Amino acid sequence: MMRDRPATPDDTPAIHKLVSACDPDSSLDSIAADLARPAIVLARDTVVVHDDGELVAWAWVHMGRRAQVNVHPDYRGRGIGTRLLAWAEARSLELGSSRLGQNVPDSRTDAAKLLRANGYEPKATAWLLEIAMEREPEVPALDGITVRSFRDGDGLAAYQMMEKAFNEWQQRPHEYGEWAQQTIERETFVPELSPLAFAGERLVGAVLSLDVFAQGYVERVAVDREFRNRGIARGLLLEAFRGFYRQGRRACRLWTHSDTGALSLYERVGMSVVRSSTHFSKPLQHDHRG
Ligand SMILES: CC(C)(COP(=O)(O)OP(=O)(O)OC[C@H]1O[C@@H](n2cnc3c(N)ncnc32)[C@H](O)[C@@H]1OP(=O)(O)O)[C@@H](O)C(=O)NCCC(=O)NCCS
């Protein structure tokens, strides 16, 4: 017998197990971070579906703008995805949103088909990139720039510089609390593998790394606009890759997407695309009759 209920933090390991069956890049830590986002009300923004005590599907809506729906491979083709999609749209409308988006791995042609059939269109591409490190990466010196690892007390300056850079393309600005919860306050954040670039006292570039996979993982990259195109991002990435190499990792990964324009930078650093996913979105129709 199938039952729906909202998620609780205790469901995190079961949700991770389910999502892992759909997406090999899922991590327990990122699911925990998503469930703990400041804007999430678990009772209203999440649904978990159980069949005889086994978690077989779930859906999550963030601020009415973005949804995630996962159905276990053994339970596909029974209309659960369609039902959860309708739930996500209803929740988004309730939150006053006018558009709802969802990322789908490009390998999941069935999910893409379902979204298209429901009025969603592809809007952006995200790529997972990886660098294989057979030997220790060489880190170039940066003229007039000093580089050191992230330390306690760097959070606010890093937030201000990175958030300003991301605001060049991101849909909405983030408060410090939400930014920190997604980056430096994560249990998996590794300050010693997160290099910062300074021009004098001024923080002008940052790479933030996480310890989540067998490979090294870079969560964020940003360089102050005034200091672009001088190789600072490249230098910081290579510094982080070398740090991971010295800890015994032989590969390092990161995600980027088509709105950032950063793909060629990562390819020139020696990374190549492992897989891609597409962001689909749809305008939501508000019923004005009532
Ligand atoms: C993406 C971003 C981090 C790049 O920072 P950057 O320091 O300008 O990057 P680099 O200087 O290392 O490389 C940028 C380009 O300059 C070129 N470059 C590198 N060294 C150079 C040098 N000494 N002189 C001239 N050009 C140089 C690189 O080849 C690269 O060209 P490409 O894009 O054609 O490959 C920066 O634009 C940014 O913060 N953007 C907003 C936030 C964002 O989108 N972050 C990425 C999220 S995934």
The ligand as an SDF file (V2000), in Angstrom:
LIG
                    3D

 48 50  0  0  0  0  0  0  0  0999 V2000
   34.2300   32.1690  -14.3220 C   0  0  0  0  0  0  0  0  0  0  0  0
   35.2120   33.0740  -13.5620 C   0  0  0  0  0  0  0  0  0  0  0  0
   35.4710   32.4580  -12.1910 C   0  0  0  0  0  0  0  0  0  0  0  0
   36.5240   33.1610  -14.3520 C   0  0  0  0  0  0  0  0  0  0  0  0
   37.4920   33.9110  -13.5950 O   0  0  0  0  0  0  0  0  0  0  0  0
   38.8470   34.4750  -14.2600 P   0  0  0  0  0  0  0  0  0  0  0  0
   39.8210   34.7020  -13.1750 O   0  0  0  0  0  0  0  0  0  0  0  0
   38.5460   35.5870  -15.1680 O   0  0  0  0  0  0  0  0  0  0  0  0
   39.3230   33.2040  -15.1020 O   0  0  0  0  0  0  0  0  0  0  0  0
   40.7570   33.0550  -15.8190 P   0  0  0  0  0  0  0  0  0  0  0  0
   41.3980   34.3780  -15.9600 O   0  0  0  0  0  0  0  0  0  0  0  0
   41.5330   32.0010  -15.1290 O   0  0  0  0  0  0  0  0  0  0  0  0
   40.2910   32.5100  -17.2020 O   0  0  0  0  0  0  0  0  0  0  0  0
   39.3160   33.2340  -17.9590 C   0  0  0  0  0  0  0  0  0  0  0  0
   39.7630   33.3570  -19.3990 C   0  0  0  0  0  0  0  0  0  0  0  0
   40.9140   34.1650  -19.4390 O   0  0  0  0  0  0  0  0  0  0  0  0
   41.9280   33.4620  -20.1120 C   0  0  0  0  0  0  0  0  0  0  0  0
   43.1920   33.7770  -19.4290 N   0  0  0  0  0  0  0  0  0  0  0  0
   43.8110   33.0490  -18.4800 C   0  0  0  0  0  0  0  0  0  0  0  0
   44.9480   33.6310  -18.1170 N   0  0  0  0  0  0  0  0  0  0  0  0
   45.0400   34.7480  -18.8290 C   0  0  0  0  0  0  0  0  0  0  0  0
   45.9840   35.7670  -18.8910 C   0  0  0  0  0  0  0  0  0  0  0  0
   47.0760   35.7530  -18.1200 N   0  0  0  0  0  0  0  0  0  0  0  0
   45.7520   36.7810  -19.7370 N   0  0  0  0  0  0  0  0  0  0  0  0
   44.6410   36.7990  -20.5030 C   0  0  0  0  0  0  0  0  0  0  0  0
   43.7000   35.8600  -20.4960 N   0  0  0  0  0  0  0  0  0  0  0  0
   43.9140   34.8460  -19.6760 C   0  0  0  0  0  0  0  0  0  0  0  0
   41.5920   32.0260  -19.9480 C   0  0  0  0  0  0  0  0  0  0  0  0
   42.1490   31.2490  -20.9960 O   0  0  0  0  0  0  0  0  0  0  0  0
   40.1030   32.0590  -19.9990 C   0  0  0  0  0  0  0  0  0  0  0  0
   39.6780   32.0900  -21.3450 O   0  0  0  0  0  0  0  0  0  0  0  0
   38.5260   31.1350  -21.8350 P   0  0  0  0  0  0  0  0  0  0  0  0
   37.3040   31.5120  -21.0390 O   0  0  0  0  0  0  0  0  0  0  0  0
   38.3850   31.4500  -23.2610 O   0  0  0  0  0  0  0  0  0  0  0  0
   38.9930   29.7730  -21.5370 O   0  0  0  0  0  0  0  0  0  0  0  0
   34.6520   34.5160  -13.4020 C   0  0  0  0  0  0  0  0  0  0  0  0
   34.2460   34.9820  -14.6730 O   0  0  0  0  0  0  0  0  0  0  0  0
   33.4700   34.6310  -12.4460 C   0  0  0  0  0  0  0  0  0  0  0  0
   33.6460   34.7880  -11.2450 O   0  0  0  0  0  0  0  0  0  0  0  0
   32.2370   34.5900  -12.9860 N   0  0  0  0  0  0  0  0  0  0  0  0
   31.0280   34.7370  -12.1870 C   0  0  0  0  0  0  0  0  0  0  0  0
   30.8110   33.5590  -11.2370 C   0  0  0  0  0  0  0  0  0  0  0  0
   30.7360   32.2600  -11.9940 C   0  0  0  0  0  0  0  0  0  0  0  0
   30.0000   32.1310  -12.9550 O   0  0  0  0  0  0  0  0  0  0  0  0
   31.5170   31.2710  -11.5320 N   0  0  0  0  0  0  0  0  0  0  0  0
   31.5770   29.9750  -12.1690 C   0  0  0  0  0  0  0  0  0  0  0  0
   30.4450   29.1540  -11.7090 C   0  0  0  0  0  0  0  0  0  0  0  0
   30.5510   27.4900  -12.3190 S   0  0  0  0  0  0  0  0  0  0  0  0
  1  2  1  0
  2  3  1  0
  2  4  1  0
  2 36  1  0
  4  5  1  0
  5  6  1  0
  6  7  2  0
  6  8  1  0
  6  9  1  0
  9 10  1  0
 10 11  2  0
 10 12  1  0
 10 13  1  0
 13 14  1  0
 14 15  1  0
 15 16  1  0
 15 30  1  0
 16 17  1  0
 17 18  1  0
 17 28  1  0
 18 19  1  0
 18 27  1  0
 19 20  2  0
 20 21  1  0
 21 22  1  0
 21 27  2  0
 22 23  1  0
 22 24  2  0
 24 25  1  0
 25 26  2  0
 26 27  1  0
 28 29  1  0
 28 30  1  0
 30 31  1  0
 31 32  1  0
 32 33  2  0
 32 34  1  0
 32 35  1  0
 36 37  1  0
 36 38  1  0
 38 39  2  0
 38 40  1  0
 40 41  1  0
 41 42  1  0
 42 43  1  0
 43 44  2  0
 43 45  1  0
 45 46  1  0
 46 47  1  0
 47 48  1  0
M  END
$$$$
